[in-house]
Amino acid sequence: MKILPNLILIVLIVSFPLFAASQTELPAASPAGTDFNVKNVRLGTNYPEVIKNLGKPLKSRKMKKEICGEDTHLVLDYPGLEIDLAAGEKPDEFIVLEIEITSSKWTIEPMFSIGSSMSAVRAKLGTPWQQDEKQGGIATLNYLTKGNDLADLYFLNDKLTKVRLWINPC
């Protein structure tokens, strides 16, 4: 009769991890840290590299922005592409803080562009870490970048209309 309590204990020990695993269903992960970039310009790229890779912008402007304290920003405008650079640690050093793409002229690595369908983007990037429900016909997929920054992809009627890559500076 001593065998029965030992047998029950062994069954419980073996079956508990299987039961626990079946109760915790995690969503499929997106590629860990996708390297989003436009012509090798990504979050954290410095100003000289931006100009080297994208050329001279149509327009540039310096401004003060209040994000987590007042900072000097340099905003570069290209057709369908806006690059926001924040002042770095050294004078006249600027690094990319935000990239906003609104034109299909620009290919977004890893190889998709404005106008792509949501299913095509999800096939490239996997499951987003967050998906916002459609509000006014707009759906948003949120991914993490390679540097654990943020990528917000906006869709209207299942077509990609805007990509916003950004560093949360706070």
N, C-alpha and C positions, 0 to 999 in steps of 0.2 A: 503493500500500500504506500510505501514511501516513494515509490517511483512516480505515482500520479502527481503529487505536488511539484516534483522536479520537472516532469514533462510539461506541466502547465506553465511553469516559470520559463522554460526554454521556448515554448511556443510564443509567449508574450514578448520575450526579448527579441526574437527573430521577427515577429510580425509588426511590432510597433514602428520601426523605421519605415516599413513599407506603407503602413497606414498613414503615418505623418506625411510622407512624400506625396501620397495621393491627394491629400487635403490642401497642399500648397502648390497651386498651379501658377507659375510665373509666365508672363508674356515672353514671346521670343524677343531676344535682344536685337537691337540694330547694330550695325558694325561699330565696334568700340572706337569712338573718336574718329568720325569721318573727316577726311582732309578736304574740306570745302575750300575752293579757291577759284579765282577768275584770272587766267593767264599768269598763274603763279603768284598772284597777290592774294594773301590770306590775312586773317586777323593777326596783328603783331608785326606785319611787314613795315619797314621804315620808308620814309618819303622817297629817298633816292631810288629804291627798288621799285616803288609804285610807278614812278616816272619812266624808269628803264623798261618796265614790262608793259605799261599801258600807253606811254607817250604823254604828250602835253594835253592837259584837260581843256575842255571848251571854256571853263570858267573855274576860278578858285577864289575862295574867300576865307579870311581869318575872322574868328568870332569868339566871344566868351560864352561858355555854356555852363550852366549850373546843373551838375549831375550829382556828384558827391563832394561838393565844394566847387568853387569856380575854377574852370580850366580854360586854356586857350585851345581852340580847335581849328584845324585847317580842313575845309571841305572842298573836295575836287569833284567837279561835274563832268561826266562823259555822257554821250547819248545813251539813255537807259541804264546808267550806272552812276551811283554816288558813293564816294569814298570819304569817310569821316576819320580824320587823323587827330589824335590828341597829343598835346605837348608831352615830350618825354622828360627824362631826368636832366638832360643837358639842354642849354639854350638852343633854339632852332632845330631841335630833334623832334620829329613827329612820327608816331606809329599808328597803324590802322586800328581803329577802335570799332568801326562799323562799316559794313558794305551792304548796299541796297541795290538789287538788280531788278529791273522792270522791263527789259527788252530781250527778245530772242536773239539779238545780235551777239550776246555774250554767252559762251558755253560755261556752265558751272561744273567744275570737277566735283564729283566723279561722273562726268558726261551726261548732263541733262540741261535743259534750257527752259526759258519762259515759253509757255504754250504746251509743255509736256502734260500728259494726263496724270492724275493722281496714282493710278495703278502702275504706270511706267516708272514714276519716281519711287514708289514703294518697292518695286522690284529691284531698283538700283540700291536703295538705302536700307531696306528692311523695315522692321516695325519701329515707329517713332516712340520716343519715351513719353510723349504726350500728344494727344489729338484733341483739338477743340471742336465742339459740335458746330454745325453750320449756323451762323448768325447772319441773316440777310443774304443767304446764299453763299457766304464765304466760309470755307473750312481751313483750318490751320493744322499743319503737322509740325511738331517741334522735335528737333534732333540735337544731339551734342556734337560739337566739333572735336577735332583731334586734341585741342588744348582744353577740352571740357568747357568751351564757351558755347554759345547758343546759335542755332540756325532755325529760323521761323520761315516756313514755306506756306504761302497763301494761295488758295485755289478758289476760283469762281466757276461754277458749272463744270467741275471736274478738270479744269485747266489751270496750270500754274500761272499765276499773274505777278507774283512778287516773291523774292527771296531776301530775307534780312539776316545777315550774319553779324553777330555783335558780342562784344565782351561786356559783361556786367562789371563795371569798375568799382562798385561799392562793396 
